[in-house]
Amino acid sequence: MHENTALAAGPGEAVLTIVHKNRGASGFTPRGNRSGDESITVPTMALLALMDKHAITRADAIKIDIEGAEDQVLPAFFETCPPERLPKLMIIERNEDWAVDCIALATQAGYQYAGDGRKNVILRFKP
């Protein structure tokens, strides 16, 4: 599955900064004016809409590491996703700069702490 879109709260557009020296650091978070970085406008869609588009009823697991933009995707996902479609396992990269605590949102949605990775928290869905 390949999409030329970025995940966000819903449909629209966002400015994506591509960090050519470390593409894994690319994202929506302002990165400053570093030499070689590039900004492009990309279409956005919600995580649940992406699942619907590809007929994914329920994911077994989702790993989300989107360079601090998790709080732009997960609140809308937890608000709109029916409990029977929530992934059985979520691995979420922690970020101290979130406007919304995504781990707390996951807990409120029915997830329980299952462990830690280096920068990640592992959560299992327990309805």
mmCIF file of the C-alpha atoms, coordinates in Angstrom:
data_MODEL
# 
_entry.id   MODEL 
# 
loop_
_atom_site.group_PDB 
_atom_site.id 
_atom_site.type_symbol 
_atom_site.label_atom_id 
_atom_site.label_alt_id 
_atom_site.label_comp_id 
_atom_site.label_asym_id 
_atom_site.label_entity_id 
_atom_site.label_seq_id 
_atom_site.pdbx_PDB_ins_code 
_atom_site.Cartn_x 
_atom_site.Cartn_y 
_atom_site.Cartn_z 
_atom_site.occupancy 
_atom_site.B_iso_or_equiv 
_atom_site.pdbx_formal_charge 
_atom_site.auth_seq_id 
_atom_site.auth_comp_id 
_atom_site.auth_asym_id 
_atom_site.auth_atom_id 
_atom_site.pdbx_PDB_model_num 
ATOM 1   C CA . MET A 1 1   ? 0.000   0.000  0.000  1.00 0.00 ? 1   MET A CA 1 
ATOM 2   C CA . HIS A 1 2   ? 1.412   3.368  -1.001 1.00 0.00 ? 2   HIS A CA 1 
ATOM 3   C CA . GLU A 1 3   ? -0.185  6.782  -0.522 1.00 0.00 ? 3   GLU A CA 1 
ATOM 4   C CA . ASN A 1 4   ? 0.995   10.177 -1.663 1.00 0.00 ? 4   ASN A CA 1 
ATOM 5   C CA . THR A 1 5   ? -0.538  11.786 1.388  1.00 0.00 ? 5   THR A CA 1 
ATOM 6   C CA . ALA A 1 6   ? 0.305   12.603 4.976  1.00 0.00 ? 6   ALA A CA 1 
ATOM 7   C CA . LEU A 1 7   ? -1.724  11.622 8.016  1.00 0.00 ? 7   LEU A CA 1 
ATOM 8   C CA . ALA A 1 8   ? -3.382  14.467 9.915  1.00 0.00 ? 8   ALA A CA 1 
ATOM 9   C CA . ALA A 1 9   ? -6.664  15.144 11.713 1.00 0.00 ? 9   ALA A CA 1 
ATOM 10  C CA . GLY A 1 10  ? -8.508  15.085 8.401  1.00 0.00 ? 10  GLY A CA 1 
ATOM 11  C CA . PRO A 1 11  ? -8.479  16.038 4.739  1.00 0.00 ? 11  PRO A CA 1 
ATOM 12  C CA . GLY A 1 12  ? -6.602  19.154 3.704  1.00 0.00 ? 12  GLY A CA 1 
ATOM 13  C CA . GLU A 1 13  ? -3.040  20.198 3.043  1.00 0.00 ? 13  GLU A CA 1 
ATOM 14  C CA . ALA A 1 14  ? 0.064   20.600 5.165  1.00 0.00 ? 14  ALA A CA 1 
ATOM 15  C CA . VAL A 1 15  ? 3.578   21.883 4.676  1.00 0.00 ? 15  VAL A CA 1 
ATOM 16  C CA . LEU A 1 16  ? 6.083   19.064 5.019  1.00 0.00 ? 16  LEU A CA 1 
ATOM 17  C CA . THR A 1 17  ? 9.724   19.872 5.660  1.00 0.00 ? 17  THR A CA 1 
ATOM 18  C CA . ILE A 1 18  ? 11.989  17.277 4.070  1.00 0.00 ? 18  ILE A CA 1 
ATOM 19  C CA . VAL A 1 19  ? 15.333  16.971 5.804  1.00 0.00 ? 19  VAL A CA 1 
ATOM 20  C CA . HIS A 1 20  ? 17.582  15.560 3.100  1.00 0.00 ? 20  HIS A CA 1 
ATOM 21  C CA . LYS A 1 21  ? 20.439  14.739 5.499  1.00 0.00 ? 21  LYS A CA 1 
ATOM 22  C CA . ASN A 1 22  ? 18.070  12.616 7.626  1.00 0.00 ? 22  ASN A CA 1 
ATOM 23  C CA . ARG A 1 23  ? 14.759  11.831 5.909  1.00 0.00 ? 23  ARG A CA 1 
ATOM 24  C CA . GLY A 1 24  ? 13.542  10.204 9.117  1.00 0.00 ? 24  GLY A CA 1 
ATOM 25  C CA . ALA A 1 25  ? 13.525  13.658 10.714 1.00 0.00 ? 25  ALA A CA 1 
ATOM 26  C CA . SER A 1 26  ? 11.211  15.077 8.037  1.00 0.00 ? 26  SER A CA 1 
ATOM 27  C CA . GLY A 1 27  ? 7.845   16.269 9.289  1.00 0.00 ? 27  GLY A CA 1 
ATOM 28  C CA . PHE A 1 28  ? 5.378   19.059 9.973  1.00 0.00 ? 28  PHE A CA 1 
ATOM 29  C CA . THR A 1 29  ? 7.304   20.451 12.914 1.00 0.00 ? 29  THR A CA 1 
ATOM 30  C CA . PRO A 1 30  ? 9.207   23.607 11.945 1.00 0.00 ? 30  PRO A CA 1 
ATOM 31  C CA . ARG A 1 31  ? 12.859  22.687 11.525 1.00 0.00 ? 31  ARG A CA 1 
ATOM 32  C CA . GLY A 1 32  ? 14.377  26.098 10.931 1.00 0.00 ? 32  GLY A CA 1 
ATOM 33  C CA . ASN A 1 33  ? 16.270  27.148 7.831  1.00 0.00 ? 33  ASN A CA 1 
ATOM 34  C CA . ARG A 1 34  ? 18.892  24.425 7.623  1.00 0.00 ? 34  ARG A CA 1 
ATOM 35  C CA . SER A 1 35  ? 20.808  24.227 4.391  1.00 0.00 ? 35  SER A CA 1 
ATOM 36  C CA . GLY A 1 36  ? 19.426  21.567 2.078  1.00 0.00 ? 36  GLY A CA 1 
ATOM 37  C CA . ASP A 1 37  ? 15.989  21.260 3.722  1.00 0.00 ? 37  ASP A CA 1 
ATOM 38  C CA . GLU A 1 38  ? 13.011  21.522 1.410  1.00 0.00 ? 38  GLU A CA 1 
ATOM 39  C CA . SER A 1 39  ? 9.378   22.404 2.133  1.00 0.00 ? 39  SER A CA 1 
ATOM 40  C CA . ILE A 1 40  ? 6.540   21.027 0.037  1.00 0.00 ? 40  ILE A CA 1 
ATOM 41  C CA . THR A 1 41  ? 2.764   21.135 0.357  1.00 0.00 ? 41  THR A CA 1 
ATOM 42  C CA . VAL A 1 42  ? 1.167   17.697 0.611  1.00 0.00 ? 42  VAL A CA 1 
ATOM 43  C CA . PRO A 1 43  ? -2.432  16.466 0.837  1.00 0.00 ? 43  PRO A CA 1 
ATOM 44  C CA . THR A 1 44  ? -3.562  15.082 4.192  1.00 0.00 ? 44  THR A CA 1 
ATOM 45  C CA . MET A 1 45  ? -6.099  12.538 5.349  1.00 0.00 ? 45  MET A CA 1 
ATOM 46  C CA . ALA A 1 46  ? -7.221  11.004 8.638  1.00 0.00 ? 46  ALA A CA 1 
ATOM 47  C CA . LEU A 1 47  ? -5.908  7.611  9.767  1.00 0.00 ? 47  LEU A CA 1 
ATOM 48  C CA . LEU A 1 48  ? -9.404  6.094  9.818  1.00 0.00 ? 48  LEU A CA 1 
ATOM 49  C CA . ALA A 1 49  ? -10.052 7.411  6.286  1.00 0.00 ? 49  ALA A CA 1 
ATOM 50  C CA . LEU A 1 50  ? -6.823  5.724  5.148  1.00 0.00 ? 50  LEU A CA 1 
ATOM 51  C CA . MET A 1 51  ? -7.993  2.453  6.694  1.00 0.00 ? 51  MET A CA 1 
ATOM 52  C CA . ASP A 1 52  ? -11.395 2.837  4.996  1.00 0.00 ? 52  ASP A CA 1 
ATOM 53  C CA . LYS A 1 53  ? -9.822  3.620  1.619  1.00 0.00 ? 53  LYS A CA 1 
ATOM 54  C CA . HIS A 1 54  ? -7.883  0.359  1.720  1.00 0.00 ? 54  HIS A CA 1 
ATOM 55  C CA . ALA A 1 55  ? -10.699 -1.706 3.288  1.00 0.00 ? 55  ALA A CA 1 
ATOM 56  C CA . ILE A 1 56  ? -8.768  -2.298 6.502  1.00 0.00 ? 56  ILE A CA 1 
ATOM 57  C CA . THR A 1 57  ? -11.417 -3.266 9.019  1.00 0.00 ? 57  THR A CA 1 
ATOM 58  C CA . ARG A 1 58  ? -8.980  -3.530 11.909 1.00 0.00 ? 58  ARG A CA 1 
ATOM 59  C CA . ALA A 1 59  ? -5.202  -3.436 12.079 1.00 0.00 ? 59  ALA A CA 1 
ATOM 60  C CA . ASP A 1 60  ? -3.461  -5.987 14.254 1.00 0.00 ? 60  ASP A CA 1 
ATOM 61  C CA . ALA A 1 61  ? -0.826  -3.381 15.126 1.00 0.00 ? 61  ALA A CA 1 
ATOM 62  C CA . ILE A 1 62  ? 0.082   0.205  14.330 1.00 0.00 ? 62  ILE A CA 1 
ATOM 63  C CA . LYS A 1 63  ? 3.511   1.762  14.915 1.00 0.00 ? 63  LYS A CA 1 
ATOM 64  C CA . ILE A 1 64  ? 3.271   5.533  14.798 1.00 0.00 ? 64  ILE A CA 1 
ATOM 65  C CA . ASP A 1 65  ? 6.418   7.646  14.716 1.00 0.00 ? 65  ASP A CA 1 
ATOM 66  C CA . ILE A 1 66  ? 5.710   10.839 12.813 1.00 0.00 ? 66  ILE A CA 1 
ATOM 67  C CA . GLU A 1 67  ? 8.222   13.227 14.319 1.00 0.00 ? 67  GLU A CA 1 
ATOM 68  C CA . GLY A 1 68  ? 6.011   14.895 16.917 1.00 0.00 ? 68  GLY A CA 1 
ATOM 69  C CA . ALA A 1 69  ? 2.849   15.102 14.787 1.00 0.00 ? 69  ALA A CA 1 
ATOM 70  C CA . GLU A 1 70  ? 1.196   12.169 16.571 1.00 0.00 ? 70  GLU A CA 1 
ATOM 71  C CA . ASP A 1 71  ? -0.969  14.709 18.407 1.00 0.00 ? 71  ASP A CA 1 
ATOM 72  C CA . GLN A 1 72  ? -2.266  15.910 15.030 1.00 0.00 ? 72  GLN A CA 1 
ATOM 73  C CA . VAL A 1 73  ? -3.414  12.399 14.047 1.00 0.00 ? 73  VAL A CA 1 
ATOM 74  C CA . LEU A 1 74  ? -4.330  10.361 17.118 1.00 0.00 ? 74  LEU A CA 1 
ATOM 75  C CA . PRO A 1 75  ? -6.925  12.608 18.837 1.00 0.00 ? 75  PRO A CA 1 
ATOM 76  C CA . ALA A 1 76  ? -9.186  12.533 15.753 1.00 0.00 ? 76  ALA A CA 1 
ATOM 77  C CA . PHE A 1 77  ? -8.532  8.799  15.314 1.00 0.00 ? 77  PHE A CA 1 
ATOM 78  C CA . PHE A 1 78  ? -9.529  7.912  18.881 1.00 0.00 ? 78  PHE A CA 1 
ATOM 79  C CA . GLU A 1 79  ? -12.558 10.230 18.664 1.00 0.00 ? 79  GLU A CA 1 
ATOM 80  C CA . THR A 1 80  ? -13.918 8.732  15.426 1.00 0.00 ? 80  THR A CA 1 
ATOM 81  C CA . CYS A 1 81  ? -12.754 5.106  15.388 1.00 0.00 ? 81  CYS A CA 1 
ATOM 82  C CA . PRO A 1 82  ? -15.325 2.581  16.656 1.00 0.00 ? 82  PRO A CA 1 
ATOM 83  C CA . PRO A 1 83  ? -13.849 0.412  19.439 1.00 0.00 ? 83  PRO A CA 1 
ATOM 84  C CA . GLU A 1 84  ? -14.155 -2.760 17.342 1.00 0.00 ? 84  GLU A CA 1 
ATOM 85  C CA . ARG A 1 85  ? -11.833 -1.202 14.741 1.00 0.00 ? 85  ARG A CA 1 
ATOM 86  C CA . LEU A 1 86  ? -9.105  -0.007 17.105 1.00 0.00 ? 86  LEU A CA 1 
ATOM 87  C CA . PRO A 1 87  ? -5.781  -1.806 16.557 1.00 0.00 ? 87  PRO A CA 1 
ATOM 88  C CA . LYS A 1 88  ? -5.037  -4.620 18.991 1.00 0.00 ? 88  LYS A CA 1 
ATOM 89  C CA . LEU A 1 89  ? -1.556  -3.182 19.572 1.00 0.00 ? 89  LEU A CA 1 
ATOM 90  C CA . MET A 1 90  ? -0.197  0.362  19.259 1.00 0.00 ? 90  MET A CA 1 
ATOM 91  C CA . ILE A 1 91  ? 3.429   1.405  19.473 1.00 0.00 ? 91  ILE A CA 1 
ATOM 92  C CA . ILE A 1 92  ? 3.633   5.164  19.858 1.00 0.00 ? 92  ILE A CA 1 
ATOM 93  C CA . GLU A 1 93  ? 6.812   7.223  19.890 1.00 0.00 ? 93  GLU A CA 1 
ATOM 94  C CA . ARG A 1 94  ? 6.727   9.587  22.872 1.00 0.00 ? 94  ARG A CA 1 
ATOM 95  C CA . ASN A 1 95  ? 7.215   13.299 22.320 1.00 0.00 ? 95  ASN A CA 1 
ATOM 96  C CA . GLU A 1 96  ? 7.590   15.969 24.984 1.00 0.00 ? 96  GLU A CA 1 
ATOM 97  C CA . ASP A 1 97  ? 6.265   18.694 22.664 1.00 0.00 ? 97  ASP A CA 1 
ATOM 98  C CA . TRP A 1 98  ? 2.766   17.278 22.099 1.00 0.00 ? 98  TRP A CA 1 
ATOM 99  C CA . ALA A 1 99  ? -0.097  19.695 22.661 1.00 0.00 ? 99  ALA A CA 1 
ATOM 100 C CA . VAL A 1 100 ? -2.191  16.649 23.640 1.00 0.00 ? 100 VAL A CA 1 
ATOM 101 C CA . ASP A 1 101 ? -0.898  13.610 25.562 1.00 0.00 ? 101 ASP A CA 1 
ATOM 102 C CA . CYS A 1 102 ? -1.433  10.803 23.041 1.00 0.00 ? 102 CYS A CA 1 
ATOM 103 C CA . ILE A 1 103 ? -0.595  8.091  25.578 1.00 0.00 ? 103 ILE A CA 1 
ATOM 104 C CA . ALA A 1 104 ? -3.340  9.371  27.902 1.00 0.00 ? 104 ALA A CA 1 
ATOM 105 C CA . LEU A 1 105 ? -5.778  9.443  24.965 1.00 0.00 ? 105 LEU A CA 1 
ATOM 106 C CA . ALA A 1 106 ? -4.927  5.839  24.142 1.00 0.00 ? 106 ALA A CA 1 
ATOM 107 C CA . THR A 1 107 ? -5.505  4.839  27.761 1.00 0.00 ? 107 THR A CA 1 
ATOM 108 C CA . GLN A 1 108 ? -8.894  6.590  27.737 1.00 0.00 ? 108 GLN A CA 1 
ATOM 109 C CA . ALA A 1 109 ? -9.749  4.690  24.530 1.00 0.00 ? 109 ALA A CA 1 
ATOM 110 C CA . GLY A 1 110 ? -9.153  1.332  26.263 1.00 0.00 ? 110 GLY A CA 1 
ATOM 111 C CA . TYR A 1 111 ? -5.438  0.653  25.844 1.00 0.00 ? 111 TYR A CA 1 
ATOM 112 C CA . GLN A 1 112 ? -3.258  -0.658 28.647 1.00 0.00 ? 112 GLN A CA 1 
ATOM 113 C CA . TYR A 1 113 ? 0.476   -0.234 29.067 1.00 0.00 ? 113 TYR A CA 1 
ATOM 114 C CA . ALA A 1 114 ? 2.349   -3.318 27.806 1.00 0.00 ? 114 ALA A CA 1 
ATOM 115 C CA . GLY A 1 115 ? 5.964   -2.142 27.790 1.00 0.00 ? 115 GLY A CA 1 
ATOM 116 C CA . ASP A 1 116 ? 8.535   0.336  26.573 1.00 0.00 ? 116 ASP A CA 1 
ATOM 117 C CA . GLY A 1 117 ? 10.927  0.554  23.701 1.00 0.00 ? 117 GLY A CA 1 
ATOM 118 C CA . ARG A 1 118 ? 13.762  3.054  23.543 1.00 0.00 ? 118 ARG A CA 1 
ATOM 119 C CA . LYS A 1 119 ? 11.506  6.051  22.813 1.00 0.00 ? 119 LYS A CA 1 
ATOM 120 C CA . ASN A 1 120 ? 8.243   4.163  22.403 1.00 0.00 ? 120 ASN A CA 1 
ATOM 121 C CA . VAL A 1 121 ? 5.408   2.999  24.575 1.00 0.00 ? 121 VAL A CA 1 
ATOM 122 C CA . ILE A 1 122 ? 3.685   -0.276 23.718 1.00 0.00 ? 122 ILE A CA 1 
ATOM 123 C CA . LEU A 1 123 ? -0.060  -0.457 24.362 1.00 0.00 ? 123 LEU A CA 1 
ATOM 124 C CA . ARG A 1 124 ? -2.546  -3.344 24.083 1.00 0.00 ? 124 ARG A CA 1 
ATOM 125 C CA . PHE A 1 125 ? -6.235  -2.769 23.506 1.00 0.00 ? 125 PHE A CA 1 
ATOM 126 C CA . LYS A 1 126 ? -8.342  -4.147 26.339 1.00 0.00 ? 126 LYS A CA 1 
ATOM 127 C CA . PRO A 1 127 ? -12.006 -3.310 25.669 1.00 0.00 ? 127 PRO A CA 1 
# 
